[in-house]
């Protein structure tokens, strides 16, 4: 997660003693926004959050998002990518407002939530059966965890700790309203294995870059990708289930569990099967992102730097050629 949200990274490097002061100021500002979001009706809270966040990105944050968009959408005009980038930052705020209202959303689930699930998913029908749920950071992805409450199965989810310790404590309290056991991402593998061994389901976000991962295609370019979800599903002979949450009009949400992902060749090695299953997940994530590019929270680098630089160079050259002569 970001080391600083509003505090100047350059100032922090020059004056390390200001770190905790900066962290406290950031935590105070975020806590104040969350209090406001919790006081407002959900629809007003998300509109306010989008407005506040869409122009709040630093130049470096915006550059990272734009480079991801250049790779994913090479044929999209730059002015349209600029609009998508603003929408992405606005939806960072929307996601925060939704997290702030997790309890209220669940309490009002009869009118706010609809669930779409495959009829043959065993984890949703049989108690004590492990499963691996995977999602991407698009839309209100946090709400996919409501599947556990709706279908009454134990779920443990991995989250990335905030670098700011005060924001970390705040977000941990908010996530505590989810119907899931929270596992810190660092050194979580042993705990994940224990959870699956006990018959619990686990939830992971697997659309981010993992430097030690395998090179799997994503939007036509190899990306270092986490194959752990597929490997765990194969090891425990359990279902690998993609899950997506979507925003609908009127402050409603659709939460979908997709049919389990399986390898094309069950006779292949475990490593080959895991790579094949992960590639299928990436194709599905691409589909979701193309449907709602402004809701893809791609604030961190996804592809190797040389891939990003080549895509950026091509996009900027095309934008320059498209400018009318003066």
matplotlib code that plots the C-alpha trace (Angstrom):
import matplotlib.pyplot as plt

x = [0.0, 1.0, 3.6, 2.1, -1.2, -1.1, 2.3, 5.2, 7.6, 10.4, 9.9, 9.8, 13.1, 14.7, 13.1, 12.6, 11.5, 8.3, 7.2, 5.0, 3.6, 2.7, 1.2, -1.0, -2.2, -3.1, -4.9, -6.8, -7.9, -8.9, -10.8, -12.6, -13.7, -14.9, -17.0, -18.7, -19.2, -20.8, -23.2, -24.5, -26.9, -24.8, -25.6, -24.6, -21.5, -20.2, -21.0, -19.1, -16.2, -15.9, -15.8, -13.2, -10.8, -11.0, -8.6, -6.6, -3.9, -0.2, 1.6, 3.5, 0.3, -1.3, 1.7, 1.5, -2.2, -1.7, 1.1, -1.2, -3.9, -1.5, -0.7, -4.2, -5.9, -3.3, -5.9, -7.8, -7.2, -5.2, -8.0, -10.3, -7.6, -7.2, -11.0, -10.7, -7.8, -9.8, -12.6, -10.2, -9.1, -12.6, -13.5, -10.7, -12.9, -16.0, -14.4, -13.4, -17.0, -18.3, -15.9, -17.0, -20.6, -20.0, -22.2, -25.1, -24.9, -25.3, -28.0, -30.0, -29.1, -32.7, -32.8, -29.1, -27.7, -28.3, -26.4, -25.7, -24.0, -23.4, -25.8, -23.1, -20.6, -20.0, -18.7, -22.0, -24.0, -21.8, -20.6, -17.0, -15.8, -12.7, -12.5, -10.3, -12.1, -10.3, -11.2, -9.7, -9.4, -12.3, -15.5, -16.6, -14.4, -14.5, -18.2, -17.5, -16.9, -20.6, -20.9, -19.7, -22.5, -25.2, -24.3, -23.0, -19.5, -16.3, -14.0, -10.5, -9.2, -5.8, -5.3, -2.4, -1.3, -1.2, 2.2, 0.8, 0.3, -2.6, -4.4, -3.7, -5.5, -8.4, -8.9, -8.6, -11.5, -13.6, -12.7, -13.6, -17.3, -16.8, -18.0, -14.5, -11.3, -8.6, -5.1, -2.2, -0.5, 3.0, 3.8, 0.2, 0.9, 1.1, -2.1, -3.9, -2.8, -4.2, -7.5, -8.0, -7.0, -9.7, -12.4, -12.6, -12.6, -10.0, -10.2, -7.4, -7.0, -4.8, -4.8, -1.7, 1.9, 4.0, 7.7, 8.4, 5.4, 5.2, 5.0, 1.3, -0.3, -2.5, -3.9, -1.6, 1.6, 3.4, 2.9, 4.6, 1.5, 0.6, -0.3, -0.8, -4.6, -4.5, -1.7, -3.6, -6.8, -4.9, -3.1, -6.4, -8.5, -11.0, -12.8, -11.1, -14.0, -13.8, -16.0, -17.0, -19.0, -20.6, -22.2, -25.8, -28.0, -29.6, -26.9, -27.4, -24.8, -24.6, -22.2, -21.4, -19.6, -18.5, -18.2, -15.0, -11.9, -10.3, -7.2, -7.6, -5.4, -5.8, -2.9, -0.4, 2.0, 0.7, 2.8, 1.4, -2.2, -1.7, -0.3, -3.2, -5.8, -4.2, -4.2, -8.0, -8.4, -6.5, -8.8, -11.8, -10.3, -9.6, -13.3, -14.4, -11.9, -13.0, -16.6, -15.8, -12.3, -12.9, -13.5, -10.1, -8.0, -4.6, -2.6, 0.5, 2.7, 1.5, 3.9, 7.7, 9.0, 10.1, 6.6, 5.1, 7.7, 7.1, 3.3, 3.7, 6.0, 3.6, 0.6, 2.3, 3.6, 0.1, -1.3, 1.3, 0.4, -3.3, -2.8, -4.0, -1.3, -0.9]
y = [0.0, 3.6, 4.8, 8.3, 9.5, 13.3, 13.8, 14.7, 11.7, 14.1, 16.0, 12.7, 11.7, 15.1, 15.1, 11.5, 12.8, 14.1, 10.7, 10.0, 13.5, 13.1, 9.7, 11.1, 14.0, 11.5, 9.2, 12.1, 13.3, 9.8, 9.2, 12.5, 11.5, 8.1, 9.7, 11.9, 8.9, 6.9, 9.7, 10.2, 8.0, 5.5, 7.2, 10.6, 9.3, 7.6, 10.7, 12.9, 10.4, 10.3, 14.1, 14.5, 11.8, 12.2, 15.2, 14.2, 12.1, 13.1, 13.3, 10.1, 8.2, 9.5, 8.4, 4.9, 4.6, 6.1, 3.6, 0.7, 2.1, 2.6, -1.2, -2.4, -0.1, 0.7, 1.8, 4.2, 8.0, 9.7, 12.1, 9.2, 7.5, 10.8, 10.6, 7.0, 7.8, 10.5, 8.1, 5.5, 7.9, 8.9, 5.3, 4.9, 7.3, 5.3, 2.1, 3.8, 5.1, 1.6, 0.1, 2.7, 1.5, -2.2, -2.9, -0.7, -2.3, -5.8, -4.7, -3.3, -6.4, -7.2, -4.1, -3.5, -6.9, -9.6, -12.8, -14.8, -18.2, -21.4, -24.1, -26.8, -24.9, -27.5, -25.0, -23.2, -26.4, -28.5, -27.4, -28.0, -28.0, -25.8, -23.5, -20.8, -17.6, -15.1, -11.6, -8.6, -5.0, -3.7, -2.1, -2.8, -5.9, -5.9, -6.8, -10.2, -11.3, -11.1, -14.5, -16.1, -14.6, -15.2, -18.9, -19.5, -20.8, -19.9, -17.6, -16.2, -13.4, -12.0, -8.2, -5.9, -4.0, -0.2, 1.3, 4.1, 2.3, 4.6, 4.1, 0.4, 0.3, 2.3, 0.1, -3.1, -1.9, -1.2, -4.6, -6.2, -5.8, -8.2, -11.8, -13.2, -13.8, -11.3, -12.6, -10.2, -10.8, -11.1, -14.8, -15.9, -19.1, -21.3, -19.9, -20.3, -24.0, -24.4, -22.8, -25.0, -28.1, -27.3, -27.0, -23.2, -21.2, -18.5, -15.3, -13.7, -10.8, -12.0, -9.3, -7.5, -7.9, -10.4, -10.0, -13.6, -14.8, -16.6, -14.7, -15.0, -13.0, -10.1, -7.8, -9.5, -8.9, -11.2, -10.0, -11.5, -13.2, -15.0, -18.6, -19.5, -19.5, -22.2, -24.1, -24.2, -25.4, -28.2, -29.2, -29.4, -30.7, -27.9, -25.4, -22.3, -19.8, -16.3, -13.8, -10.3, -7.4, -4.9, -1.5, -1.2, 1.9, 3.1, 2.1, -1.6, -4.3, -7.6, -10.2, -13.1, -16.4, -17.8, -21.5, -23.1, -22.7, -26.0, -26.9, -27.8, -30.9, -32.7, -35.0, -32.1, -31.3, -29.3, -26.4, -26.5, -26.8, -23.9, -21.7, -22.6, -21.9, -18.6, -17.6, -18.3, -16.0, -13.3, -13.5, -13.2, -10.2, -8.5, -8.9, -7.3, -4.4, -3.8, -3.6, -0.9, 0.5, 3.5, 1.1, -0.8, 0.3, 0.0, 2.4, 0.2, -1.1, -4.3, -5.1, -5.0, -1.5, -2.1, -3.1, 0.1, 2.4, 0.9, 1.3, 4.9, 5.9, 4.5, 6.3, 9.6, 9.4, 8.7, 11.6, 13.9, 12.9, 13.4, 17.0, 19.4, 21.6, 25.1]
z = [0.0, -0.3, 2.2, 2.2, 1.0, 1.3, 3.0, 0.7, 0.1, -0.7, 2.6, 4.5, 3.0, 4.0, 7.5, 8.6, 12.0, 10.5, 9.4, 12.4, 12.3, 8.7, 9.3, 12.1, 9.9, 7.1, 9.5, 11.0, 7.5, 6.4, 9.7, 9.2, 5.7, 6.9, 9.7, 7.0, 4.7, 7.5, 8.4, 4.8, 2.9, 0.8, -2.6, -1.4, 0.3, -2.8, -5.0, -2.5, -2.3, -6.1, -6.4, -3.6, -5.0, -8.7, -8.8, -5.7, -7.4, -7.3, -10.6, -9.8, -9.0, -12.1, -14.2, -12.8, -13.7, -17.2, -17.9, -17.0, -19.2, -22.1, -21.9, -21.4, -23.9, -26.6, -29.2, -26.9, -27.5, -24.8, -23.9, -23.2, -21.1, -19.1, -18.4, -17.3, -15.0, -13.3, -12.9, -11.4, -8.7, -8.0, -7.5, -5.0, -2.9, -3.7, -2.5, 0.7, 1.2, 0.6, 3.1, 5.6, 5.1, 5.0, 8.1, 6.7, 3.3, 4.8, 7.2, 4.2, 2.1, 1.1, -1.2, -1.9, -2.7, -5.3, -5.6, -8.7, -8.1, -10.1, -9.1, -9.0, -6.7, -4.0, -1.4, -1.5, -0.9, 1.4, 4.8, 5.6, 2.1, 1.3, -1.7, -3.1, -4.1, -6.2, -7.3, -9.0, -7.7, -9.8, -8.6, -5.0, -4.8, -1.0, -1.1, -2.6, 1.0, 1.6, -0.2, 3.0, 5.1, 2.5, 2.0, 5.6, 5.1, 6.9, 4.9, 5.6, 3.4, 2.9, 3.1, 2.4, 5.5, 5.2, 5.6, 7.8, 11.1, 12.2, 8.9, 9.2, 12.6, 11.2, 8.1, 10.2, 12.3, 9.3, 7.6, 10.9, 9.9, 7.0, 7.5, 7.2, 9.2, 8.3, 7.5, 7.0, 3.6, 5.0, 5.9, 5.3, 3.3, 6.3, 7.7, 4.3, 4.2, 7.8, 6.8, 3.8, 5.8, 8.3, 5.6, 5.4, 2.2, 1.5, -0.5, -2.5, -4.9, -7.7, -10.4, -9.0, -10.0, -8.0, -8.7, -7.9, -9.9, -13.2, -16.5, -17.5, -20.3, -19.1, -21.8, -24.3, -22.4, -19.9, -16.3, -13.2, -11.8, -8.6, -9.3, -5.6, -5.8, -8.5, -6.8, -3.5, -5.3, -7.0, -3.8, -1.8, -4.7, -4.1, -6.3, -7.6, -7.9, -9.4, -7.6, -8.7, -7.1, -9.4, -8.8, -10.0, -10.1, -6.9, -4.5, -5.3, -5.9, -7.8, -6.3, -8.7, -8.0, -11.3, -12.3, -10.9, -13.1, -14.0, -16.0, -19.7, -19.2, -15.9, -16.9, -17.0, -14.2, -11.3, -12.3, -15.9, -14.6, -12.2, -15.1, -17.3, -14.6, -13.8, -17.5, -17.5, -14.5, -16.2, -19.3, -17.0, -15.2, -18.6, -19.5, -16.2, -16.7, -20.3, -19.1, -16.5, -17.0, -14.7, -11.8, -12.2, -9.2, -10.9, -8.8, -8.8, -11.6, -13.3, -16.1, -16.5, -17.0, -20.5, -21.5, -19.9, -21.5, -24.9, -24.6, -23.2, -26.1, -28.7, -27.1, -26.8, -30.4, -31.6, -29.5, -31.0, -34.6, -33.9, -32.8, -35.5, -37.0, -35.6]

ax = plt.figure().add_subplot(projection="3d")
ax.plot(x, y, z, "-o")
ax.set_aspect("equal")
plt.show()
